[in-house]
Amino acid sequence: MILNLIFGFLALLSLALTLWQWLVARRFPLHQRVPGPSSAHEPPVTLLKPLKGCDGATVGCLRSWFAQQYSGPVQVLFGVAAADDPVCGVVRKLLAEFPAVDAQLVTGTPLPGTNAKVAKLAELESLAKHDVLVISDADVRVPPDFLANIVAPLCSVSRSLGEGCGERTPRTIDTLCGPEPKGQNGPLTPALSPSEGERGNRRQFSGEPRFMGRAYGLVCCFYRLANPATLAMQWEAIAVNADFWSQVLQARSLKPLDFALGAVMATRRQQLREIGGFAGLVDCLADDYQLGNRIARRGYAIALSPVVVECWSAAMGWAEVWKHQLRWARTIRVCQPVPYFFSILSNATLWPILWLILRPAAPVAACAFLCLLARVLTALHFQKRLNKAPSPAGRAVDWTLTDGATVQSPSSGAARYAWLIPLKDLLQAAIWLLAFLGNRVEWRGQRLRLRPDGTLERTPYS
């Protein structure tokens, strides 16, 4: 009787948490563009891009950064550890294709450190010309108006503080950002309606009141797995395109964001200098979390841009996806042990099934079915929203890779793999348990051990 009550409570709690997650995600203005700074106010930006290796999507991902519709000065720094890395040829071709872009390929041995990506960033940091820094992973592809949107909160803060953008009078974000940027064929992004603009005078970039008046120290955004080419990657697409972004918003509904999402991050040299630069992160696995957390601990706010970027991954099988998910789980467990421990309570597949196994009765079966139905429908809704095409028609589109292969939009195939959602939850429960039973992770061919403070040490293969 007691076990029946406990598992019944856990099943209903998981349903309540799922619905709460759906409500907070539904309120977030995903894909919404805000009027960007006018050409006179778009601040100079340096893009830091650490690279290693390449695949069929690399050219398209990197080209999207060269093709930004941004009127301010942009410097692009590519960091590669070895001159014989095949990605160097890709970068050199793009440098020749876009000779007007201030871009540079930096090769050579990076600073010592377990995290090779951050070691490259530390080297690139010293070569940056501009105050606003944008850090991006190699596999990220962005829309043409991305830079204008991601730097808008930082620009508004700079001008409200009387720094760098030619303004001395504090203003709201609407007037700070000015009119929307123009292209040859008109506006690059849809303007906000007057009612949205009026609300923008009272709300910050991400749609909530500014937390205690803190200035923005970092801006990040959500990302989606754009090419789930295998069944295993469809499983991971549920974790990324449905669960991750909605869980972040659920956590943010409890307290202000105190970490960053690593696909793309924008910050200023001042904030980076205050936390000791990238050199202080070279042994951290979750460098994005640490960067955002250390900036937040300095008293700055973390902003979430509504613009979504695409992550293009090489095809992965079940073993690779399993290792990736386990590394991700152990990383989150080290960074936020208490929230991660209680995250199992929101598994709306696990608890109803356990309850039904314990008490196979008709009322329990009905409640379990309701929980599973809510879980599947909300997950499909999350994927549909995140994968919504940014085109005016809002239709899902197909993408063509550089090798001529066509990859279907994940939004068009999500419903077909709805049966994977409960399976993903059950596998996620196993990963949750394994996250507490070990500290070893595999990353880019290296076997590493996570220390309790989130730093890494290399371990030999057995």
C-alpha positions in Angstrom: 0.0 0.0 0.0 2.8 2.4 0.9 4.7 1.6 -2.2 1.6 2.1 -4.3 1.1 5.6 -2.8 4.7 6.5 -3.3 4.9 5.4 -7.0 1.5 6.9 -7.6 2.7 10.2 -6.2 5.9 10.1 -8.3 3.9 9.4 -11.5 1.6 12.3 -10.9 4.5 14.5 -9.9 6.3 13.7 -13.1 3.2 14.7 -15.0 3.0 18.0 -13.2 6.6 18.7 -13.9 6.1 17.9 -17.5 3.2 20.3 -17.8 5.1 23.0 -15.9 8.0 22.5 -18.4 5.5 22.9 -21.3 4.0 26.1 -19.8 7.3 27.9 -19.3 8.6 26.8 -22.7 5.4 28.0 -24.4 5.9 31.5 -23.0 9.4 31.9 -24.3 9.5 34.0 -27.5 11.5 31.4 -29.5 12.8 32.5 -32.9 11.6 36.1 -32.3 13.8 38.8 -33.7 14.2 42.1 -31.9 15.0 45.3 -33.9 18.8 45.2 -34.2 21.1 48.2 -33.7 21.3 50.7 -36.5 24.4 50.7 -38.7 25.8 53.5 -36.5 25.5 51.5 -33.4 26.5 47.9 -34.3 29.6 47.4 -32.2 32.8 45.9 -33.5 32.9 42.1 -32.9 35.6 39.5 -32.8 34.5 35.9 -33.4 36.7 33.2 -31.8 36.4 29.9 -33.6 38.4 26.9 -32.4 38.5 24.0 -34.9 39.6 20.4 -35.2 38.9 18.2 -38.2 36.1 18.6 -40.7 33.2 16.8 -42.3 30.7 17.4 -45.0 28.9 20.1 -43.1 31.9 22.1 -42.0 32.0 24.4 -45.1 28.4 25.4 -44.7 28.8 26.0 -41.0 31.8 28.2 -41.4 30.5 30.0 -44.4 27.4 31.1 -42.4 29.7 33.2 -40.3 31.3 34.9 -43.3 27.9 35.7 -44.7 26.6 37.7 -41.8 24.5 40.8 -42.6 26.2 43.0 -40.0 27.3 46.5 -40.6 29.8 46.8 -37.8 33.5 45.6 -38.1 33.9 41.9 -37.6 37.1 40.0 -37.0 37.1 36.2 -37.4 39.9 34.2 -35.8 40.1 30.5 -36.5 42.3 28.4 -34.2 43.8 25.1 -35.3 46.4 23.1 -33.3 48.1 21.5 -36.3 48.9 23.0 -39.7 48.2 19.7 -41.4 44.6 19.5 -40.0 42.3 19.0 -43.0 40.1 21.9 -41.7 42.9 24.3 -42.6 42.2 23.7 -46.3 38.5 24.5 -45.8 39.3 27.7 -44.0 41.9 28.8 -46.6 39.3 28.3 -49.3 36.8 30.5 -47.4 39.4 33.2 -46.8 40.0 33.3 -50.6 36.2 33.3 -51.2 35.6 36.2 -48.8 38.8 38.4 -49.2 37.0 41.5 -47.7 36.4 39.8 -44.4 38.9 40.4 -41.6 39.7 36.8 -41.0 42.8 34.9 -39.9 43.8 31.3 -39.5 46.0 30.8 -36.5 47.9 27.5 -36.3 50.3 26.1 -33.8 50.6 24.5 -30.4 48.0 25.9 -28.1 48.6 26.6 -24.4 48.9 23.6 -22.1 45.6 22.3 -20.8 43.4 19.3 -20.8 40.6 21.0 -22.7 42.2 21.6 -26.1 39.3 23.8 -27.3 39.7 26.2 -24.5 43.5 26.2 -24.9 42.9 27.4 -28.5 40.5 30.1 -27.2 43.1 31.3 -24.8 45.5 31.8 -27.7 42.9 33.5 -29.8 41.9 35.8 -27.0 45.2 37.6 -27.1 44.7 38.3 -30.9 41.2 39.8 -30.6 41.0 43.4 -31.7 37.5 44.2 -30.4 35.7 44.5 -27.1 32.7 42.3 -27.9 33.7 38.6 -28.2 31.6 35.9 -29.8 32.7 32.3 -29.1 31.2 29.5 -31.2 31.7 25.8 -31.6 32.9 24.5 -35.0 29.7 22.6 -35.9 27.4 25.6 -35.6 25.5 27.2 -38.5 23.8 30.5 -38.0 21.2 32.6 -39.8 22.4 35.8 -41.6 21.0 38.1 -38.9 22.5 36.2 -36.0 25.3 38.6 -35.0 23.0 41.6 -34.9 20.6 39.6 -32.6 23.2 38.0 -30.3 25.0 41.3 -29.5 21.9 43.4 -29.0 21.6 42.9 -25.2 25.4 43.6 -24.8 25.1 46.7 -26.9 22.1 48.0 -25.0 24.0 47.5 -21.7 27.0 49.2 -23.1 25.0 52.3 -24.1 23.0 52.4 -20.9 26.3 52.4 -19.1 27.7 55.1 -21.4 30.3 52.8 -23.0 31.4 52.2 -26.5 28.3 52.7 -28.6 28.3 56.4 -28.8 25.4 57.0 -26.3 25.5 58.7 -22.9 21.9 58.6 -21.8 20.4 55.4 -20.4 17.5 54.1 -22.5 15.3 51.1 -22.9 16.3 48.2 -25.1 13.9 49.2 -27.8 15.3 52.6 -28.3 18.9 51.4 -27.7 18.7 48.9 -30.5 17.3 51.3 -33.0 15.6 50.4 -36.3 15.9 47.0 -37.8 18.9 46.4 -40.1 18.2 46.7 -43.8 19.2 44.5 -46.7 19.1 45.1 -50.4 15.5 43.8 -50.5 14.2 45.4 -47.4 14.2 44.4 -43.7 16.3 41.4 -42.7 13.9 40.5 -39.9 10.3 41.2 -39.1 9.7 44.3 -36.9 7.9 43.9 -33.6 4.4 45.0 -33.4 3.7 48.2 -31.4 2.2 46.1 -28.5 5.4 43.9 -28.5 7.5 47.0 -28.6 5.7 48.5 -25.7 6.2 45.3 -23.7 9.9 45.4 -24.7 10.2 48.7 -22.8 9.4 46.8 -19.6 11.1 43.5 -20.3 14.6 42.4 -21.1 15.7 40.7 -24.3 14.5 37.3 -23.2 11.1 38.4 -22.1 11.4 38.7 -18.3 12.2 41.6 -15.9 15.8 42.3 -15.5 17.1 40.6 -12.3 17.8 43.3 -9.7 19.0 45.7 -12.4 22.1 43.7 -13.2 23.9 44.4 -16.5 24.2 41.7 -19.0 27.6 40.0 -18.9 27.0 37.2 -21.4 24.4 36.3 -24.0 23.8 32.7 -25.2 21.1 30.9 -27.2 19.5 27.6 -27.8 20.6 25.2 -30.4 19.1 22.2 -32.3 20.6 19.0 -33.7 19.9 19.8 -37.4 20.8 16.5 -39.0 19.8 13.4 -37.0 20.9 11.0 -39.7 20.8 7.7 -37.8 18.3 6.2 -35.4 20.7 6.8 -32.5 20.9 10.5 -33.4 17.1 10.6 -33.5 17.2 9.6 -29.9 19.7 12.3 -29.2 17.6 14.8 -31.1 14.8 14.2 -28.5 17.3 15.0 -25.7 18.5 18.2 -27.5 15.5 19.4 -29.5 12.8 18.6 -27.0 14.1 18.2 -23.5 17.2 20.4 -23.1 15.9 23.8 -24.0 12.6 23.4 -22.2 14.4 22.1 -19.0 16.7 25.2 -19.1 13.7 27.4 -19.2 12.1 25.4 -16.4 15.2 25.9 -14.2 15.2 29.6 -15.1 11.7 30.0 -13.9 13.0 29.1 -10.4 16.1 31.4 -10.4 18.1 33.6 -12.8 20.3 31.8 -15.2 23.8 31.3 -13.8 25.4 29.3 -16.6 25.9 29.6 -20.3 24.9 27.3 -23.3 28.0 26.6 -25.3 27.0 26.5 -28.9 27.4 30.3 -29.2 28.2 32.8 -26.4 28.8 36.5 -26.6 30.5 38.5 -23.9 32.8 41.5 -23.5 36.6 41.6 -22.9 35.9 43.2 -19.5 33.9 40.3 -18.2 36.4 37.8 -19.6 39.3 39.7 -17.9 37.5 39.8 -14.6 37.3 36.0 -14.4 40.9 35.5 -15.5 40.3 34.9 -19.2 40.2 31.5 -20.9 43.5 30.5 -19.4 41.6 29.8 -16.2 39.3 27.3 -17.9 41.8 25.2 -19.8 41.2 22.2 -17.5 37.4 22.4 -17.3 35.2 20.0 -19.3 32.1 22.2 -19.0 33.9 25.4 -20.1 30.6 27.0 -21.3 29.0 26.3 -17.9 32.1 27.6 -16.0 32.3 30.7 -18.2 28.7 31.7 -17.6 28.8 30.7 -13.9 31.9 32.7 -13.2 30.5 35.8 -15.0 27.2 35.4 -13.1 29.1 35.2 -9.8 30.7 38.5 -10.6 27.2 40.1 -10.5 26.3 40.1 -14.1 23.1 38.7 -15.7 23.0 35.9 -18.3 20.7 36.7 -21.3 19.0 34.1 -23.5 18.6 35.1 -27.1 15.4 33.8 -28.8 17.4 33.0 -32.0 18.1 29.3 -32.5 21.3 28.0 -34.2 21.9 24.7 -35.9 24.4 22.1 -34.8 25.6 19.8 -37.6 27.2 16.5 -36.5 28.9 13.7 -38.3 26.8 10.5 -38.3 26.9 8.6 -35.0 25.9 5.2 -34.0 24.5 4.0 -30.7 27.8 3.6 -29.0 29.0 7.1 -29.9 25.6 8.6 -28.8 25.7 6.7 -25.6 29.2 7.9 -24.7 28.1 11.5 -25.7 25.0 11.3 -23.5 27.0 9.8 -20.6 29.6 12.5 -20.8 26.9 15.1 -20.9 25.2 13.6 -17.8 28.4 13.3 -15.8 29.3 16.9 -16.7 25.9 18.2 -15.5 26.1 16.0 -12.4 29.5 17.6 -11.4 28.3 21.1 -12.2 24.9 20.9 -10.5 24.8 17.8 -8.4 21.6 18.5 -6.4 19.4 19.7 -9.3 20.7 16.8 -11.4 19.9 14.3 -8.7 16.3 15.5 -8.5 15.9 15.7 -12.3 14.9 12.0 -12.3 11.6 13.1 -10.8 10.5 14.6 -14.1 10.8 11.3 -16.0 7.2 11.0 -17.1 7.8 7.5 -18.6 9.7 5.8 -15.8 7.5 6.5 -12.8 4.1 5.6 -14.5 5.5 2.4 -15.9 7.0 1.4 -12.5 3.6 2.3 -10.8 1.8 0.1 -13.4 4.2 -2.8 -12.8 3.7 -2.5 -9.1 -0.1 -2.3 -9.3 -1.5 -3.5 -12.6 -5.1 -2.2 -12.2 -7.3 -0.3 -14.7 -7.2 3.1 -12.9 -3.5 2.9 -12.7 -3.2 1.9 -16.3 -5.4 4.9 -17.2 -3.2 7.3 -15.2 -0.1 5.8 -16.7 -1.5 6.2 -20.2 -2.3 9.9 -19.5 1.2 10.5 -18.3 2.8 8.9 -21.3 0.4 10.7 -23.7 1.3 14.1 -22.1 5.0 13.2 -22.3 4.9 12.3 -26.0 2.7 15.3 -27.0 4.7 17.9 -25.1 8.0 16.4 -26.5 6.6 16.6 -30.0 5.5 20.2 -29.4 8.9 21.2 -28.1 10.6 19.7 -31.2 8.2 21.4 -33.5 8.8 24.8 -31.9 12.6 24.5 -31.8 12.8 23.2 -35.4 10.4 25.7 -36.8 12.0 27.1 -40.0 13.0 30.7 -39.8 11.5 31.4 -43.2 8.4 33.7 -43.4 6.3 30.7 -44.4 7.3 28.8 -41.3 7.7 25.6 -43.3 10.2 22.8 -42.7 12.9 22.8 -45.3 15.5 20.3 -46.5 19.2 21.2 -46.3 21.8 20.2 -48.9 25.3 19.4 -47.7 28.5 20.2 -49.6 28.8 16.6 -50.8 25.3 16.9 -52.5 23.5 14.8 -49.9 20.1 16.1 -48.8 19.2 16.0 -45.1 15.6 16.2 -44.1 14.5 18.9 -41.6 14.2 17.3 -38.1 10.8 18.9 -37.7 9.4 16.8 -40.6 10.5 13.5 -39.1 9.9 14.1 -35.3 6.4 12.6 -35.3 7.6 9.5 -37.1 10.0 8.8 -34.2 7.5 9.5 -31.4 7.8 5.9 -30.3 11.5 6.8 -29.4 10.4 9.3 -26.7 9.4 6.7 -24.0 12.4 4.6 -25.0 14.7 7.6 -24.6 13.3 8.2 -21.1 14.0 4.7 -20.0 17.6 4.9 -21.4 18.0 8.3 -19.8 17.1 6.7 -16.4 20.0 4.3 -16.9 22.3 7.1 -17.9 21.2 9.1 -14.8 22.2 6.2 -12.6 25.6 5.7 -14.4 26.3 9.4 -14.0 26.6 8.8 -10.2 28.6 5.6 -10.6 31.7 6.9 -12.3 33.8 9.9 -13.2 35.4 8.8 -16.5 34.3 10.3 -19.8 35.5 9.9 -23.4 35.9 13.1 -25.4 37.5 13.3 -28.9 39.4 10.1 -28.5 40.7 10.9 -25.0 39.8 9.1 -21.8 39.5 11.6 -19.1 38.6 11.6 -15.4 36.3 14.3 -13.9 37.4 15.7 -10.6 34.8 16.9 -8.1 35.5 20.5 -9.0 34.7 19.9 -12.6 38.3 19.9 -13.9 39.8 17.1 -16.0 42.8 14.8 -15.8 43.9 12.4 -18.5 43.8 8.7 -17.8 45.5 5.9 -19.7 43.5 3.5 -21.8 43.2 0.1 -20.1 
